[in-house]
């Protein structure tokens, strides 16, 4: 909460992003737990792509407060790790599924 508040205090409007995340997670209400895992896996994948870009291109943090930039880099690395954990959990939870079935669900969720 404090981290998101800091982003907002710096002039970034994240309400649309937060709304999209809330909507994506709401789609899993009342569905089997595997649906929540699929949604989590997709969100962590998108977050990891953003995090990778933040780390790979120093222009994103150029001119910013060094302590805040260090926190952003640490947080980005953590988000990349979350992607791996979510995907490994997905693979374990769907270990009895065919590759086609896993791909189909992943693609459907990521398009949603």
LODRENVO-929718 format. One record per atom (N, C-alpha, C, O): residue number from 1; x, y, z. Coordinates in steps of 0.001 Angstrom, whole numbers. Atoms other than C-alpha are relative to their C-alpha. Layout:
<sites>
site k=NUM; xx=X; yy=Y; zz=Z
...
</sites>
This chain:
<sites>
site k=1; xx=832; yy=-1188; zz=0
site k=1; xx=0; yy=0; zz=0
site k=1; xx=875; yy=1250; zz=0
site k=1; xx=631; yy=2188; zz=-759
site k=2; xx=-895; yy=-1161; zz=-75
site k=2; xx=2802; yy=2417; zz=940
site k=2; xx=740; yy=198; zz=-1324
site k=2; xx=919; yy=1325; zz=-1783
site k=3; xx=-719; yy=-78; zz=1273
site k=3; xx=4684; yy=1587; zz=-2261
site k=3; xx=-907; yy=597; zz=-1076
site k=3; xx=-482; yy=1479; zz=-1823
site k=4; xx=935; yy=-526; zz=993
site k=4; xx=1601; yy=2238; zz=-4414
site k=4; xx=-340; yy=1457; zz=289
site k=4; xx=-511; yy=2252; zz=-635
site k=5; xx=270; yy=-1394; zz=-366
site k=5; xx=896; yy=5434; zz=-2499
site k=5; xx=1158; yy=889; zz=-455
site k=5; xx=942; yy=2000; zz=-939
site k=6; xx=-1170; yy=-767; zz=446
site k=6; xx=4442; yy=6597; zz=-3243
site k=6; xx=-61; yy=243; zz=-1506
site k=6; xx=230; yy=1345; zz=-1971
site k=7; xx=119; yy=-140; zz=1454
site k=7; xx=3889; yy=5963; zz=-6959
site k=7; xx=-1034; yy=1074; zz=-331
site k=7; xx=-799; yy=1928; zz=-1186
site k=8; xx=1052; yy=-997; zz=221
site k=8; xx=672; yy=7986; zz=-6836
site k=8; xx=488; yy=1392; zz=390
site k=8; xx=215; yy=2367; zz=-310
site k=9; xx=-530; yy=-1291; zz=-450
site k=9; xx=2407; yy=10763; zz=-4888
site k=9; xx=1000; yy=589; zz=-990
site k=9; xx=1212; yy=1802; zz=-1023
site k=10; xx=-955; yy=-468; zz=1004
site k=10; xx=4975; yy=10953; zz=-7688
site k=10; xx=-690; yy=434; zz=-1293
site k=10; xx=-30; yy=823; zz=-2258
site k=11; xx=748; yy=-501; zz=1147
site k=11; xx=2204; yy=11819; zz=-10138
site k=11; xx=-481; yy=-1050; zz=-983
site k=11; xx=-976; yy=-713; zz=-2059
site k=12; xx=457; yy=1060; zz=892
site k=12; xx=1406; yy=8443; zz=-11657
site k=12; xx=-1391; yy=-450; zz=397
site k=12; xx=-1652; yy=-772; zz=1556
site k=13; xx=1371; yy=457; zz=-244
site k=13; xx=-2239; yy=7521; zz=-11991
site k=13; xx=-63; yy=-1491; zz=-299
site k=13; xx=49; yy=-1905; zz=-1453
site k=14; xx=24; yy=1457; zz=160
site k=14; xx=-2505; yy=3777; zz=-11418
site k=14; xx=-1407; yy=-569; zz=175
site k=14; xx=-1582; yy=-1783; zz=278
site k=15; xx=1366; yy=480; zz=-248
site k=15; xx=-6278; yy=3610; zz=-10963
site k=15; xx=-481; yy=-935; zz=-1109
site k=15; xx=-1146; yy=-1930; zz=-822
site k=16; xx=432; yy=865; zz=1109
site k=16; xx=-6874; yy=2105; zz=-14422
site k=16; xx=666; yy=-1366; zz=102
site k=16; xx=16; yy=-2394; zz=-88
site k=17; xx=-718; yy=1260; zz=-171
site k=17; xx=-4204; yy=-533; zz=-13850
site k=17; xx=-594; yy=-808; zz=1148
site k=17; xx=-825; yy=-2009; zz=1008
site k=18; xx=583; yy=698; zz=-1150
site k=18; xx=-5626; yy=-1394; zz=-10429
site k=18; xx=-1389; yy=-534; zz=-325
site k=18; xx=-1752; yy=-1631; zz=99
site k=19; xx=1342; yy=454; zz=383
site k=19; xx=-9132; yy=-1605; zz=-11890
site k=19; xx=65; yy=-1240; zz=-882
site k=19; xx=-707; yy=-2181; zz=-699
site k=20; xx=-151; yy=1170; zz=884
site k=20; xx=-7991; yy=-4013; zz=-14613
site k=20; xx=391; yy=-1251; zz=795
site k=20; xx=-109; yy=-2344; zz=529
site k=21; xx=-409; yy=1140; zz=-831
site k=21; xx=-6314; yy=-6238; zz=-12031
site k=21; xx=-1181; yy=-502; zz=816
site k=21; xx=-1420; yy=-1707; zz=898
site k=22; xx=1184; yy=399; zz=-770
site k=22; xx=-9422; yy=-6207; zz=-9839
site k=22; xx=-1011; yy=-739; zz=-874
site k=22; xx=-1602; yy=-1730; zz=-445
site k=23; xx=945; yy=652; zz=914
site k=23; xx=-11574; yy=-7110; zz=-12855
site k=23; xx=480; yy=-1405; zz=-381
site k=23; xx=-312; yy=-2345; zz=-440
site k=24; xx=-546; yy=1312; zz=370
site k=24; xx=-9250; yy=-9956; zz=-13863
site k=24; xx=-168; yy=-993; zz=1148
site k=24; xx=-539; yy=-2146; zz=929
site k=25; xx=134; yy=889; zz=-1152
site k=25; xx=-9282; yy=-11391; zz=-10353
site k=25; xx=-1463; yy=-323; zz=293
site k=25; xx=-1774; yy=-1417; zz=764
site k=26; xx=1427; yy=231; zz=-242
site k=26; xx=-13069; yy=-11003; zz=-10094
site k=26; xx=-556; yy=-1104; zz=-892
site k=26; xx=-1535; yy=-1760; zz=-536
site k=27; xx=458; yy=1043; zz=915
site k=27; xx=-13465; yy=-13354; zz=-13053
site k=27; xx=119; yy=-1390; zz=609
site k=27; xx=-548; yy=-2321; zz=158
site k=28; xx=-213; yy=1318; zz=-594
site k=28; xx=-12302; yy=-16213; zz=-10843
site k=28; xx=-934; yy=-279; zz=1182
site k=28; xx=-952; yy=-1393; zz=1705
site k=29; xx=918; yy=199; zz=-1128
site k=29; xx=-14918; yy=-15702; zz=-8118
site k=29; xx=-995; yy=-1106; zz=-322
site k=29; xx=-1635; yy=-1090; zz=-1373
site k=30; xx=948; yy=1092; zz=178
site k=30; xx=-16985; yy=-18854; zz=-7713
site k=30; xx=475; yy=-1091; zz=-939
site k=30; xx=-258; yy=-2045; zz=-1202
site k=31; xx=-554; yy=1016; zz=909
site k=31; xx=-14752; yy=-20836; zz=-10064
site k=31; xx=949; yy=-907; zz=783
site k=31; xx=1311; yy=-590; zz=1916
site k=32; xx=-944; yy=890; zz=-689
site k=32; xx=-12460; yy=-23742; zz=-9178
site k=32; xx=1316; yy=731; zz=326
site k=32; xx=1681; yy=1680; zz=-368
site k=33; xx=-1259; yy=-656; zz=-376
site k=33; xx=-9182; yy=-22788; zz=-7439
site k=33; xx=1024; yy=71; zz=-1124
site k=33; xx=1847; yy=986; zz=-1144
site k=34; xx=-959; yy=-26; zz=1104
site k=34; xx=-7230; yy=-23631; zz=-10600
site k=34; xx=-185; yy=1258; zz=-849
site k=34; xx=768; yy=1729; zz=-1470
site k=35; xx=247; yy=-1244; zz=738
site k=35; xx=-8883; yy=-20579; zz=-12219
site k=35; xx=732; yy=1160; zz=664
site k=35; xx=1302; yy=2010; zz=-20
site k=36; xx=-742; yy=-1046; zz=-715
site k=36; xx=-7423; yy=-18336; zz=-9515
site k=36; xx=1493; yy=-138; zz=-252
site k=36; xx=2191; yy=861; zz=-431
site k=37; xx=-1414; yy=219; zz=272
site k=37; xx=-4031; yy=-19908; zz=-10054
site k=37; xx=346; yy=450; zz=-1413
site k=37; xx=1387; yy=1072; zz=-1627
site k=38; xx=-250; yy=-419; zz=1382
site k=38; xx=-4288; yy=-19344; zz=-13807
site k=38; xx=26; yy=1526; zz=-107
site k=38; xx=879; yy=2084; zz=-797
site k=39; xx=29; yy=-1468; zz=13
site k=39; xx=-5214; yy=-15679; zz=-13251
site k=39; xx=1257; yy=561; zz=657
site k=39; xx=1853; yy=1511; zz=150
site k=40; xx=-1217; yy=-440; zz=-684
site k=40; xx=-2340; yy=-15258; zz=-10794
site k=40; xx=1211; yy=-183; zz=-894
site k=40; xx=2058; yy=705; zz=-995
site k=41; xx=-1125; yy=280; zz=891
site k=41; xx=76; yy=-16880; zz=-13232
site k=41; xx=61; yy=1045; zz=-1122
site k=41; xx=1140; yy=1541; zz=-1445
site k=42; xx=24; yy=-978; zz=1090
site k=42; xx=-1020; yy=-14526; zz=-16029
site k=42; xx=416; yy=1389; zz=503
site k=42; xx=1226; yy=2064; zz=-133
site k=43; xx=-358; yy=-1314; zz=-542
site k=43; xx=-799; yy=-11401; zz=-13850
site k=43; xx=1487; yy=65; zz=353
site k=43; xx=2145; yy=1075; zz=99
site k=44; xx=-1424; yy=14; zz=-349
site k=44; xx=2633; yy=-12416; zz=-12568
site k=44; xx=869; yy=25; zz=-1254
site k=44; xx=1958; yy=599; zz=-1245
site k=45; xx=-753; yy=-23; zz=1255
site k=45; xx=3779; yy=-12989; zz=-16151
site k=45; xx=88; yy=1426; zz=-539
site k=45; xx=1167; yy=1887; zz=-911
site k=46; xx=10; yy=-1379; zz=492
site k=46; xx=2722; yy=-9488; zz=-17223
site k=46; xx=844; yy=905; zz=898
site k=46; xx=1589; yy=1752; zz=406
site k=47; xx=-784; yy=-794; zz=-936
site k=47; xx=4233; yy=-7968; zz=-14086
site k=47; xx=1497; yy=-250; zz=-198
site k=47; xx=2296; yy=685; zz=-141
site k=48; xx=-1410; yy=323; zz=211
site k=48; xx=7514; yy=-9787; zz=-14726
site k=48; xx=539; yy=639; zz=-1281
site k=48; xx=1702; yy=1038; zz=-1330
site k=49; xx=-447; yy=-667; zz=1228
site k=49; xx=7672; yy=-8381; zz=-18259
site k=49; xx=303; yy=1471; zz=275
site k=49; xx=1314; yy=2001; zz=-186
site k=50; xx=-236; yy=-1400; zz=-363
site k=50; xx=7336; yy=-4859; zz=-16872
site k=50; xx=1243; yy=125; zz=873
site k=50; xx=2053; yy=1032; zz=683
site k=51; xx=-1148; yy=-28; zz=-901
site k=51; xx=9874; yy=-5612; zz=-14149
site k=51; xx=1303; yy=-193; zz=-772
site k=51; xx=2290; yy=496; zz=-515
site k=52; xx=-1200; yy=229; zz=812
site k=52; xx=12376; yy=-6958; zz=-16664
site k=52; xx=377; yy=1274; zz=-749
site k=52; xx=1551; yy=1642; zz=-800
site k=53; xx=-269; yy=-1229; zz=743
site k=53; xx=12042; yy=-3790; zz=-18729
site k=53; xx=570; yy=1075; zz=927
site k=53; xx=1473; yy=1815; zz=539
site k=54; xx=-483; yy=-990; zz=-965
site k=54; xx=12576; yy=-1641; zz=-15633
site k=54; xx=1475; yy=-246; zz=327
site k=54; xx=2263; yy=697; zz=405
site k=55; xx=-1389; yy=341; zz=-324
site k=55; xx=15807; yy=-3486; zz=-14792
site k=55; xx=904; yy=146; zz=-1225
site k=55; xx=2030; yy=631; zz=-1109
site k=56; xx=-826; yy=34; zz=1211
site k=56; xx=17059; yy=-3785; zz=-18385
site k=56; xx=304; yy=1386; zz=-567
site k=56; xx=1329; yy=1573; zz=-1223
site k=57; xx=-187; yy=-1324; zz=593
site k=57; xx=16681; yy=-117; zz=-19302
site k=57; xx=125; yy=1047; zz=1104
site k=57; xx=-882; yy=1471; zz=1672
site k=58; xx=-204; yy=-940; zz=-1105
site k=58; xx=18237; yy=2288; zz=-16785
site k=58; xx=-645; yy=1366; zz=-209
site k=58; xx=-744; yy=2151; zz=734
site k=59; xx=662; yy=-1296; zz=241
site k=59; xx=16497; yy=5240; zz=-18439
site k=59; xx=-1271; yy=150; zz=822
site k=59; xx=-1675; yy=1268; zz=1141
site k=60; xx=1247; yy=-71; zz=-754
site k=60; xx=13339; yy=4334; zz=-16514
site k=60; xx=181; yy=625; zz=1376
site k=60; xx=-732; yy=1271; zz=1892
site k=61; xx=-244; yy=-499; zz=-1356
site k=61; xx=14923; yy=5271; zz=-13193
site k=61; xx=988; yy=1160; zz=26
site k=61; xx=1313; yy=1676; zz=1095
site k=62; xx=-980; yy=-1083; zz=97
site k=62; xx=17365; yy=7923; zz=-14428
site k=62; xx=-558; yy=1295; zz=590
site k=62; xx=-1678; yy=1708; zz=287
site k=63; xx=380; yy=-1279; zz=-584
site k=63; xx=17227; yy=11114; zz=-12417
site k=63; xx=-882; yy=-111; zz=1231
site k=63; xx=-1209; yy=897; zz=1857
site k=64; xx=853; yy=196; zz=-1171
site k=64; xx=15108; yy=9592; zz=-9666
site k=64; xx=815; yy=-78; zz=1282
site k=64; xx=2041; yy=-183; zz=1251
site k=65; xx=-618; yy=167; zz=-1303
site k=65; xx=15864; yy=9398; zz=-5995
site k=65; xx=676; yy=-1372; zz=33
site k=65; xx=54; yy=-2374; zz=-321
site k=66; xx=-760; yy=1248; zz=54
site k=66; xx=18560; yy=6723; zz=-5596
site k=66; xx=-570; yy=-1073; zz=918
site k=66; xx=-569; yy=-2251; zz=563
site k=67; xx=601; yy=1000; zz=-890
site k=67; xx=16901; yy=5042; zz=-2613
site k=67; xx=-1287; yy=-564; zz=-600
site k=67; xx=-1545; yy=-1765; zz=-518
site k=68; xx=1229; yy=470; zz=651
site k=68; xx=13587; yy=4878; zz=-4465
site k=68; xx=342; yy=-891; zz=-1193
site k=68; xx=-320; yy=-1904; zz=-1418
site k=69; xx=-414; yy=807; zz=1148
site k=69; xx=15372; yy=3550; zz=-7572
site k=69; xx=472; yy=-1377; zz=452
site k=69; xx=165; yy=-2384; zz=-188
site k=70; xx=-462; yy=1285; zz=-527
site k=70; xx=17053; yy=843; zz=-5492
site k=70; xx=-1191; yy=-856; zz=421
site k=70; xx=-1203; yy=-2065; zz=190
site k=71; xx=1197; yy=732; zz=-405
site k=71; xx=13666; yy=-119; zz=-4048
site k=71; xx=-743; yy=-525; zz=-1220
site k=71; xx=-1225; yy=-1658; zz=-1217
site k=72; xx=650; yy=445; zz=1227
site k=72; xx=12179; yy=-267; zz=-7541
site k=72; xx=743; yy=-1187; zz=-607
site k=72; xx=109; yy=-2150; zz=-1037
site k=73; xx=-763; yy=1111; zz=576
site k=73; xx=15026; yy=-2515; zz=-8768
site k=73; xx=-200; yy=-1274; zz=823
site k=73; xx=-373; yy=-2356; zz=262
site k=74; xx=219; yy=1159; zz=-864
site k=74; xx=14631; yy=-4820; zz=-5764
site k=74; xx=-1400; yy=-571; zz=-231
site k=74; xx=-1573; yy=-1782; zz=-368
site k=75; xx=1381; yy=435; zz=196
site k=75; xx=10868; yy=-4949; zz=-6230
site k=75; xx=-158; yy=-672; zz=-1370
site k=75; xx=-866; yy=-1671; zz=-1490
site k=76; xx=75; yy=598; zz=1338
site k=76; xx=11281; yy=-5686; zz=-9951
site k=76; xx=584; yy=-1408; zz=11
site k=76; xx=9; yy=-2328; zz=-571
site k=77; xx=-599; yy=1339; zz=-83
site k=77; xx=13602; yy=-8599; zz=-9197
site k=77; xx=-933; yy=-959; zz=732
site k=77; xx=-1055; yy=-2124; zz=354
site k=78; xx=947; yy=826; zz=-751
site k=78; xx=11074; yy=-9896; zz=-6680
site k=78; xx=-1183; yy=-406; zz=-886
site k=78; xx=-1642; yy=-1547; zz=-822
site k=79; xx=1112; yy=304; zz=902
site k=79; xx=8295; yy=-9696; zz=-9278
site k=79; xx=386; yy=-1059; zz=-1029
site k=79; xx=-425; yy=-1919; zz=-1375
site k=80; xx=-469; yy=1024; zz=943
site k=80; xx=10369; yy=-11717; zz=-11729
site k=80; xx=22; yy=-1360; zz=682
site k=80; xx=-338; yy=-2368; zz=75
site k=81; xx=7; yy=1256; zz=-753
site k=81; xx=10804; yy=-14365; zz=-9036
site k=81; xx=-1424; yy=-521; zz=188
site k=81; xx=-1661; yy=-1726; zz=101
site k=82; xx=1400; yy=413; zz=-168
site k=82; xx=7034; yy=-14397; zz=-8424
site k=82; xx=-510; yy=-716; zz=-1236
site k=82; xx=-1264; yy=-1684; zz=-1138
site k=83; xx=443; yy=651; zz=1235
site k=83; xx=6496; yy=-15282; zz=-12062
site k=83; xx=424; yy=-1463; zz=-3
site k=83; xx=-365; yy=-2346; zz=-339
site k=84; xx=-501; yy=1375; zz=-31
site k=84; xx=8656; yy=-18365; zz=-11662
site k=84; xx=-742; yy=-866; zz=993
site k=84; xx=-1059; yy=-2020; zz=705
site k=85; xx=721; yy=756; zz=-1033
site k=85; xx=6916; yy=-19435; zz=-8474
site k=85; xx=-1417; yy=-314; zz=-481
site k=85; xx=-1882; yy=-1445; zz=-338
site k=86; xx=1362; yy=221; zz=480
site k=86; xx=3452; yy=-18983; zz=-10000
site k=86; xx=-25; yy=-1046; zz=-1113
site k=86; xx=-896; yy=-1915; zz=-1144
site k=87; xx=-26; yy=957; zz=1109
site k=87; xx=4419; yy=-20889; zz=-13134
site k=87; xx=352; yy=-1408; zz=487
site k=87; xx=-251; yy=-2384; zz=40
site k=88; xx=-336; yy=1316; zz=-549
site k=88; xx=6071; yy=-23724; zz=-11194
site k=88; xx=-1194; yy=-613; zz=727
site k=88; xx=-1434; yy=-1817; zz=632
site k=89; xx=1204; yy=485; zz=-699
site k=89; xx=2933; yy=-23997; zz=-9050
site k=89; xx=-1039; yy=-457; zz=-1011
site k=89; xx=-1678; yy=-1491; zz=-821
site k=90; xx=923; yy=371; zz=1081
site k=90; xx=798; yy=-24063; zz=-12211
site k=90; xx=384; yy=-1354; zz=-597
site k=90; xx=-464; yy=-2228; zz=-773
site k=91; xx=-443; yy=1265; zz=584
site k=91; xx=2909; yy=-26842; zz=-13699
site k=91; xx=-260; yy=-1175; zz=943
site k=91; xx=-652; yy=-2256; zz=505
site k=92; xx=249; yy=1074; zz=-963
site k=92; xx=2620; yy=-28872; zz=-10514
site k=92; xx=-1505; yy=-297; zz=104
site k=92; xx=-1920; yy=-1456; zz=97
site k=93; xx=1447; yy=186; zz=-171
site k=93; xx=-1130; yy=-28301; zz=-10143
site k=93; xx=-652; yy=-634; zz=-1225
site k=93; xx=-1691; yy=-1286; zz=-1112
site k=94; xx=578; yy=537; zz=1243
site k=94; xx=-1753; yy=-29282; zz=-13774
site k=94; xx=866; yy=-1124; zz=-570
site k=94; xx=840; yy=-1389; zz=-1772
site k=95; xx=-941; yy=1028; zz=458
site k=95; xx=815; yy=-32088; zz=-13936
site k=95; xx=-690; yy=-1149; zz=-734
site k=95; xx=-53; yy=-1834; zz=-1535
site k=96; xx=730; yy=1071; zz=675
site k=96; xx=-1886; yy=-34531; zz=-15090
site k=96; xx=-698; yy=478; zz=-1271
site k=96; xx=-1350; yy=-312; zz=-1953
site k=97; xx=611; yy=-538; zz=1207
site k=97; xx=-3064; yy=-32244; zz=-17885
site k=97; xx=948; yy=-196; zz=-1187
site k=97; xx=2155; yy=-354; zz=-1008
site k=98; xx=-837; yy=30; zz=1197
site k=98; xx=-1833; yy=-32459; zz=-21469
site k=98; xx=590; yy=1396; zz=-221
site k=98; xx=84; yy=2388; zz=302
site k=99; xx=-592; yy=-1307; zz=329
site k=99; xx=418; yy=-29702; zz=-22797
site k=99; xx=-1029; yy=869; zz=-712
site k=99; xx=-1099; yy=2075; zz=-477
site k=100; xx=1028; yy=-737; zz=740
site k=100; xx=-2436; yy=-28711; zz=-25119
site k=100; xx=-995; yy=626; zz=967
site k=100; xx=-1343; yy=1797; zz=816
site k=101; xx=980; yy=-514; zz=-957
site k=101; xx=-4873; yy=-28325; zz=-22211
site k=101; xx=595; yy=1163; zz=799
site k=101; xx=-69; yy=2178; zz=1009
site k=102; xx=-648; yy=-1089; zz=-735
site k=102; xx=-2384; yy=-26223; zz=-20236
site k=102; xx=133; yy=1233; zz=-880
site k=102; xx=-164; yy=2344; zz=-442
site k=103; xx=-186; yy=-1127; zz=910
site k=103; xx=-1622; yy=-24050; zz=-23261
site k=103; xx=-1323; yy=706; zz=-264
site k=103; xx=-1395; yy=1935; zz=-254
site k=104; xx=1304; yy=-571; zz=316
site k=104; xx=-5294; yy=-23559; zz=-24078
site k=104; xx=-495; yy=896; zz=1151
site k=104; xx=-961; yy=2011; zz=917
site k=105; xx=456; yy=-779; zz=-1164
site k=105; xx=-6142; yy=-22373; zz=-20548
site k=105; xx=881; yy=1234; zz=183
site k=105; xx=371; yy=2330; zz=417
site k=106; xx=-905; yy=-1151; zz=-147
site k=106; xx=-3044; yy=-20155; zz=-20321
site k=106; xx=-327; yy=1071; zz=-1025
site k=106; xx=-423; yy=2249; zz=-684
site k=107; xx=273; yy=-967; zz=1054
site k=107; xx=-3816; yy=-18521; zz=-23663
site k=107; xx=-1327; yy=717; zz=239
site k=107; xx=-1419; yy=1932; zz=65
site k=108; xx=1308; yy=-588; zz=-269
site k=108; xx=-7476; yy=-17966; zz=-22756
site k=108; xx=90; yy=1027; zz=1133
site k=108; xx=-455; yy=2125; zz=1021
site k=109; xx=-105; yy=-898; zz=-1157
site k=109; xx=-6611; yy=-16390; zz=-19406
site k=109; xx=827; yy=1245; zz=-354
site k=109; xx=477; yy=2354; zz=49
site k=110; xx=-855; yy=-1153; zz=325
site k=110; xx=-3854; yy=-14168; zz=-20825
site k=110; xx=-680; yy=936; zz=-982
site k=110; xx=-394; yy=2133; zz=-1000
site k=111; xx=738; yy=-884; zz=918
site k=111; xx=-6172; yy=-12885; zz=-23544
site k=111; xx=-1109; yy=764; zz=723
site k=111; xx=-1517; yy=1844; zz=296
site k=112; xx=1101; yy=-616; zz=-757
site k=112; xx=-8862; yy=-12086; zz=-20962
site k=112; xx=440; yy=1202; zz=692
site k=112; xx=-354; yy=1847; zz=1377
</sites>
